[in-house]
Amino acid sequence: MKKIIVLVASLSLFIANVLAAEENLDATNDKQALFSIGVHTGIDIGAAVPWPPGKVIGGDNKMRATPRLTPALGLSMSKNLDSRWSLTLETTYKVVELDAKAWVEDQTFVDRSDAPWQWVSFRGTAYTEMSFPMLEFPLYTSYNFKNGNDRVFLGGYYARVFNAKFTTTPHKGMLFNVIDGTPDYDNPKGSVSPDAPHTHNFNDAMSKWDAGFVAGYGRNISSRITLSGRFSMGFNDIFKSDKKYLTYSMLHTRGTVVISYSFVNHYNN
């Protein structure tokens, strides 16, 4: 994590230095660019979460999540439609990762370790690791406030997911067969102990795409640098429809902090 913080801080300092060198050359601060092209970097906090959320993090179920902070890098192009509205298209490569420890009262999933496959229920503690490398294409419209520095934006995104990883390791608890959709708590299938954990690898069942909405707020730090925060949530389950392991959906959900630098600003003559 320290390396990531140092990387982001160094990049921010580099952009600030570049801006300081260019401010004397840019005498168009009082004008609005027709369109601009820029680069951006950011940090995502989040990953796939159960939907509805109460399936894992409500009632007797508890989760402690630790996101891995990895930088995202991308390009953007913005077009001003008028003095208040603009349209932005981005392309961003990112890796969203999360480690989680959960206590679950009833975690029902397909056990494919033996044939024939069957639905089983786990009660106890489990560790989960997620990693989603993706190329994301957000498209959103922004409303610029009268002061010219603040804006809010709303839009959608499409993402192509590459080599996603999703593993869960029951740490300590009990397994039960599921009969007609109900765990048979009277006849345990077996137990799980820290001395003999069994990791379930769901990588082959991961969906290759995602799509959803993005919303956020941005503020111009200078004529070329913008700092923004955004929230995005996908609508597509992380599992392929024909390889469903869980009885509920898992949706990509994350918050992102982004620093953008505009290296091309085109104005009216």
N, C-alpha and C positions, 0 to 999 in steps of 0.2 A: 504494500500500500504506500510506503514511503517513496518508492521509486515513481509511482503514478503521480503522487502529489508534486514531487520535484519536477517531473516531466511537464505537467500542466502549468506549474508556476513558471518554468523556464520558457514555455511557449508563449504564455501571457506576457512575460517580460520582453520577449523578442518582438511580438506584435506591437507592444507599446513603444519600443525603440524605433521600429520602422515607421510607426505613425508620427512620432515626434520629428523624424527626419523629413517626412513628407508634408507636414502641416504648412511649412513655409511655401511649398509648391502648390498647395491646394487653396485657392482663393475663392472657392465656390461654396462655402459653407452656408451662405444665405440662399442657395438655389436648391432645387429638388432634382435629383438625377432621374432621367427617363428610364434607365435600367442600370443595373449593376451586377457584377460577377464577383464572387468572393470564395474564400475558404473558411472552414470552421472546424473546431475541435470541441469535444464535450465529454462528459462523464454521465453514464446511465446508472441509476440505482433502481433495481427491480429485477423481475424475471417472470416466469409463468406462475400464476396464482390460481387456486381453485375457484371455480364459479358454480354455484354461489359460494362466497367466502366462508360461510358458516360450516361448510363440509369439513374443513380442517382446523379453522382457527376460532371456532365458536363453542360455547358450552364447555364440555369436558375436554375438548380438543385444544391444544396449545401448540404454537410454533415459535421458534426463535430463529430468525433468518439473518445471515451475514452476507451481504452482497460483496462480490469481488469488483473492485473499481478498475476498469480498463478504459483507455481513451478511445473515442470515436473520431474519425477523420472524414471530411467530405467537401463537396463543392456545392455552391448555390448560385442561382440566377434569379434576380427580382425585377419585376416590371411594375412601375407606378402607373396605375390606371387613372388617377387624378390626384388632387392634393391630399386626400385622406386615405384612399384605398390603394393597395398594392397586391400583387400576386407573386408568390415565390415557389420555385421548384428546387428541391435539393436531392442530392444523392450522397449517402453516407454509409461507410463501412464501419461496423461495430461488432463487438462481442459482449453480449449480456450474460453475466454469470452470477450464480447464487449458490450458497451452501445453507442448508437448513437442518435444524433438529426439531422434530415434532413428537408430541405425545398425542396419539390418536386412540379414540374409543372404538372406532369401527372403520378400518381402512380396507375396503373391498377392492380386489384387483384380480386379474387373470393370472394364475400361476402356470407358466409355460415351461417350467423346468422338467416336467414329466408329461408323458402322454398317457391318457388324453388330457388336454388342457381343461382346467376347471376354475371356477370362481372360488376364491378363498377370502377370508377376513382376517386381518391382523389387528391385535390390540396390544399397544405398548409404545415403546420409543423407537424411532427410526431416523436415519440420516439420509438426506437427499442432496445430490449434486446436480446442478443444471448448467449448461453452457450452450449459447445460441449465437454462433457467428452468422451475421446477416448483412445483406446489402439492402439498404432501406431507401425508398423514394417518397419523401413527403411532398405534398402539394397543398399549400394553404394560402388563404387570403388574410391580409392584415388591415386593421383599422388604425390609422395614425392620429394621435391626439393633437390638439391645436398647438401644443408647445413644440411639436416636431421631433421630440426625443423619445416619447413613450408610445407603445403600440400594443395591441392585443391581436391574437391571430387564432384562426380555427380552420381546420382542414382535415385531410385524410392522408393515409400512407399505404403503400404496398411494400412488402419486404420479401426477398428471396432468402431462405434459410439454408445454410451449408453445414453439413456434418454436425448437427445438433447432438448433444449428449444429455441423457437423463438417466440417472441411476438412483436407486433407493436401497438402503441396507437396513433391514430390521435389526435393531440392536438388542433389545430385551423385551420379551412379551410372549403372546400365545397366538397360534394360528387355528382357525376354525373353518370347517367346510361350510359353504353357503348352499342352502337347500331352498329352492323356490324363492330366491331373493333374500332369504333371512339367514344370518349366521347361526350355526348350531352350537350355542355356547355350552350345552350340556355334554358335548362330546368333542373335546379339543382334538385337532388334527396333529398338533405337536407344539413344541415350545422353541423359542429362540433365545439364545444366551450370548453374552459378549464373547464367550470362548469359541462359539461356532456360528458366526454371522454368515448370512448368505445374501450376496448382492444381486439384485434384479436389474438387469440392463435392458432399458427400453429404447435404445438408440435406433434400432431398425424400424420403430413405429413412429418416429418423429415426422411431422408434416414438413414439407419443403417450402411452405409459403405462409405469409400472414398478411392481414389487411385490417385497418382500423382507423380510429380518429386521433387527431393530435390537436391540442389547444395550449396556448401559453401567453406569456407576456415578455416583451423585449424593451430594452432601453439603450439608446445610443450613448456610448461613453465618449465618442468623438465622431467626427465626420466619417470615419472608416471602421470603427470598432463598435460592435453591438454585443451586449450581454443579455442572454435570454434564459428563461426557465420554462419548461414545457412538460405536459403530462400526455401520455399516449396509452391507448388500450386497444388490443386487437379483438377481432370477432371470431377468428378461426381457432379451433382447438389445436393444441400443439401435437396431438396424436392424429395419425391418419384415420379416416373414418372406418376403414376396414381392419384396423389394428387397434381397437379400443381396449386399453388395459384397465381403465378406471371407470367407476360408475358416474363420474361427474366430469365436467370440462375443465381444462387448464388453459387460461388465456394469458397472452403476453401483456404485462402491465408494468409501466416504469415511469419514473421521473427523470428528467435530463437537464443538466446545466450546460449551456453552449456559449462559447466565445466565437464571434464571427469577425473576419477581416475582409473588407471590400477592397480588392486591388484594381478593379475597373469600375469607374463611375462615368456614365455618358450623360452629358447635359445638352440642352438646346444651344445652338450657336447664338 
